[in-house]
Amino acid sequence: MGDVSIPDGSDQVQCPQGGPVTNGSTHQVVILGAGFGGIAAAKVLANQPVVVTLVDQRNYHTFQPLLYEVATAGLEAGDVAYPVRAIVGRAPNIHFRLGTVTGIQRQERVVCFAERGLGHIANSEPCVNDLPFDSLIVSSGAVANFFGIPGAEEFAHPLYTLDDARNLRNHILLCLEEADGQRAHASDGTLNFVIVGGGPTGVEVAGAITELLDMAIARDGFRFDRSKARVVLIDGQDHLLAPFLRSARNYAMSTLRNRRVEVRLGEMVSSIGPGSIELADGTVIPTRTAIWAGGVTVLGTVASTFGAVSCRNGRLRVDHSLRVPGAEAIFAIGDAAEMRVSPDSDDVCPQLAQVAIQSGRHAGAQVLALVDGIPTAPFFFDDRGIMATIGRRAAVAQLPRGPILKGTLGWLAWFALHLVYLVGFRNRLVVLVNWTWRYLSWTSGPRVIVGLRGSNFDSNGSLPVRK
Ligand SMILES: Cc1cc2nc3c(=O)[nH]c(=O)nc-3n(C[C@H](O)[C@H](O)[C@H](O)COP(=O)(O)OP(=O)(O)OC[C@H]3O[C@@H](n4cnc5c(N)ncnc54)[C@H](O)[C@@H]3O)c2cc1C
């Protein structure tokens, strides 16, 4: 991953005495989404002469790059999440609202907002509540893209939210419990874990699951036959880690194979069912755990409901200063927006945390320019490189103008970067302790099944499917 510095609890937004006056005539800014982009924009606008309403459907910021650690029982959910109010709550000009934005009325300059009730979202009618704005920053991110593959949305596990990660961890641990000591389960797919998508997320998940299986046998007294358990990583392209250079891809491939991950390249998934995945060539892989790391889309999110969107993945088109064309008070940033790396380039920024942070900061600064009545400035993306981990002491770090770090060196760079930029001092400390302990003792993190309602197993004594 790249530079993912974001404001955190230890760097709390503070307002000096005599801070900004916030009354009805002050410029109203709504920020939609408290992800990397939204938080970065809010940080720029803190203690400035604007009133900011930061809206999110969750009351916490998620550090998505470490979701795979939660999903594979390396870290607790709370280690990769941080309450939004603890990040921005002390800035008197920023108000956090928990709820879902259901629509954006660009002419009226109003955001339609559904308050979050106890455990459910009251989104029956749009604009039950509305939030007026003078400037809007859309940073609502993306969602998993299943490309219309039959059964994928229903039966595969996405990994985009903290809930996804927790559900996946429960499911994997339940599979191990069910398979324990029962040889029959080796052939019915209970011990087959199939990851679709060979990008950084897929590679990280595959590497972590294979370590989890080793750990389950070595440390937790599981009796299933490890040699019968399969971790399969599938990608339609002929290489892993598409954004990386060849040597990094080759390193990832050989490391995964050495760690008993079955890498299948150039293969397309044609359908996913409750007990199997079928490939385009007719191969059927029995599995009850299909993990979807096949890409994201903005289509279907609130950002794709107004303005022009990219045909490829629904990202909202923006101009050089990150404004939605024809709506000069609306900016779009991060995963939700299709922005160029610079005004004179046709290259589109990747959907990465560092892009979201830099574009969030830029949009925040442009809002202040509007308030001051000065022209907005174009956005330039500063590429800080990319990283992916493959497991214990194995990672690749590709710097923009430097060498590719691999193996232990790459892993240490990856480890240090994630630690430094993880939100919140407590989270950093917990992750440091957990990772160091795991590294030294070869034990793993919270292999606990929590949050399941009712019975874990259906009437046949089998694991329930995802939906
Ligand atoms: C598993 C995974 C691993 C990743 N690993 C890396 C990595 O290693 N390095 C890297 O650079 N990038 C990584 N990324 C990508 C990176 O996390 C994203 O690019 C980044 O989070 C985008 O930030 P954002 O602010 O645009 O959106 P997000 O961080 O997705 O935030 C969007 C926010 O908007 C809220 N929201 C959405 N819709 C609504 C609505 N209608 N109403 C209210 N709130 C709403 C959401 O709850 C969310 O909090 C990873 C992503 C995933 C999923």
The ligand as an SDF file (V2000), in Angstrom:
LIG
                    3D

 53 58  0  0  0  0  0  0  0  0999 V2000
   -9.8880   -4.9650    1.4190 C   0  0  0  0  0  0  0  0  0  0  0  0
   -9.2620   -3.6950    0.9260 C   0  0  0  0  0  0  0  0  0  0  0  0
   -7.8910   -3.5220    1.0220 C   0  0  0  0  0  0  0  0  0  0  0  0
   -7.3000   -2.3580    0.5610 C   0  0  0  0  0  0  0  0  0  0  0  0
   -5.9440   -2.2100    0.6730 N   0  0  0  0  0  0  0  0  0  0  0  0
   -5.3690   -1.0610    0.2930 C   0  0  0  0  0  0  0  0  0  0  0  0
   -3.9870   -0.8490    0.4550 C   0  0  0  0  0  0  0  0  0  0  0  0
   -3.2790   -1.7310    0.9340 O   0  0  0  0  0  0  0  0  0  0  0  0
   -3.4590    0.3560    0.0770 N   0  0  0  0  0  0  0  0  0  0  0  0
   -4.2320    1.3490   -0.4510 C   0  0  0  0  0  0  0  0  0  0  0  0
   -3.7040    2.4240   -0.7520 O   0  0  0  0  0  0  0  0  0  0  0  0
   -5.5440    1.1670   -0.6400 N   0  0  0  0  0  0  0  0  0  0  0  0
   -6.1310    0.0010   -0.2780 C   0  0  0  0  0  0  0  0  0  0  0  0
   -7.4700   -0.1830   -0.4440 N   0  0  0  0  0  0  0  0  0  0  0  0
   -8.2480    0.8820   -1.0940 C   0  0  0  0  0  0  0  0  0  0  0  0
   -8.5490    1.9930   -0.1260 C   0  0  0  0  0  0  0  0  0  0  0  0
   -8.9960    1.4670    1.0980 O   0  0  0  0  0  0  0  0  0  0  0  0
   -9.5850    2.8960   -0.7710 C   0  0  0  0  0  0  0  0  0  0  0  0
   -9.0300    3.4190   -1.9470 O   0  0  0  0  0  0  0  0  0  0  0  0
   -9.9710    4.0200    0.1610 C   0  0  0  0  0  0  0  0  0  0  0  0
  -10.5980    3.5100    1.3140 O   0  0  0  0  0  0  0  0  0  0  0  0
  -10.9150    4.9940   -0.5360 C   0  0  0  0  0  0  0  0  0  0  0  0
  -11.2520    6.0010    0.3660 O   0  0  0  0  0  0  0  0  0  0  0  0
  -12.6200    6.7890    0.1930 P   0  0  0  0  0  0  0  0  0  0  0  0
  -12.6400    7.8260    1.2560 O   0  0  0  0  0  0  0  0  0  0  0  0
  -12.8000    7.2110   -1.2100 O   0  0  0  0  0  0  0  0  0  0  0  0
  -13.7580    5.6980    0.4480 O   0  0  0  0  0  0  0  0  0  0  0  0
  -13.9910    4.7650    1.7120 P   0  0  0  0  0  0  0  0  0  0  0  0
  -12.7770    4.6350    2.5500 O   0  0  0  0  0  0  0  0  0  0  0  0
  -14.6090    3.5250    1.1640 O   0  0  0  0  0  0  0  0  0  0  0  0
  -15.0660    5.5490    2.5630 O   0  0  0  0  0  0  0  0  0  0  0  0
  -16.3730    5.7700    2.1040 C   0  0  0  0  0  0  0  0  0  0  0  0
  -17.2330    6.0930    3.3070 C   0  0  0  0  0  0  0  0  0  0  0  0
  -18.4970    6.5390    2.8370 O   0  0  0  0  0  0  0  0  0  0  0  0
  -19.5260    5.9570    3.6230 C   0  0  0  0  0  0  0  0  0  0  0  0
  -20.7210    5.9210    2.7910 N   0  0  0  0  0  0  0  0  0  0  0  0
  -20.8570    5.3280    1.5870 C   0  0  0  0  0  0  0  0  0  0  0  0
  -22.0900    5.5370    1.1040 N   0  0  0  0  0  0  0  0  0  0  0  0
  -22.7440    6.2700    2.0260 C   0  0  0  0  0  0  0  0  0  0  0  0
  -24.0690    6.8010    2.0970 C   0  0  0  0  0  0  0  0  0  0  0  0
  -24.9520    6.6420    1.1040 N   0  0  0  0  0  0  0  0  0  0  0  0
  -24.4170    7.4930    3.2000 N   0  0  0  0  0  0  0  0  0  0  0  0
  -23.5310    7.6660    4.2260 C   0  0  0  0  0  0  0  0  0  0  0  0
  -22.2730    7.1880    4.1940 N   0  0  0  0  0  0  0  0  0  0  0  0
  -21.8780    6.5100    3.1000 C   0  0  0  0  0  0  0  0  0  0  0  0
  -18.9750    4.5910    3.9850 C   0  0  0  0  0  0  0  0  0  0  0  0
  -19.5980    4.0870    5.1530 O   0  0  0  0  0  0  0  0  0  0  0  0
  -17.4960    4.8820    4.1840 C   0  0  0  0  0  0  0  0  0  0  0  0
  -17.1850    5.1910    5.5160 O   0  0  0  0  0  0  0  0  0  0  0  0
   -8.0970   -1.3410   -0.0010 C   0  0  0  0  0  0  0  0  0  0  0  0
   -9.4760   -1.5060   -0.0920 C   0  0  0  0  0  0  0  0  0  0  0  0
  -10.0600   -2.6720    0.3730 C   0  0  0  0  0  0  0  0  0  0  0  0
  -11.5450   -2.8470    0.2850 C   0  0  0  0  0  0  0  0  0  0  0  0
  1  2  1  0
  2  3  1  0
  2 52  2  0
  3  4  2  0
  4  5  1  0
  4 50  1  0
  5  6  2  0
  6  7  1  0
  6 13  1  0
  7  8  2  0
  7  9  1  0
  9 10  1  0
 10 11  2  0
 10 12  1  0
 12 13  2  0
 13 14  1  0
 14 15  1  0
 14 50  1  0
 15 16  1  0
 16 17  1  0
 16 18  1  0
 18 19  1  0
 18 20  1  0
 20 21  1  0
 20 22  1  0
 22 23  1  0
 23 24  1  0
 24 25  2  0
 24 26  1  0
 24 27  1  0
 27 28  1  0
 28 29  2  0
 28 30  1  0
 28 31  1  0
 31 32  1  0
 32 33  1  0
 33 34  1  0
 33 48  1  0
 34 35  1  0
 35 36  1  0
 35 46  1  0
 36 37  1  0
 36 45  1  0
 37 38  2  0
 38 39  1  0
 39 40  1  0
 39 45  2  0
 40 41  1  0
 40 42  2  0
 42 43  1  0
 43 44  2  0
 44 45  1  0
 46 47  1  0
 46 48  1  0
 48 49  1  0
 50 51  2  0
 51 52  1  0
 52 53  1  0
M  END
$$$$
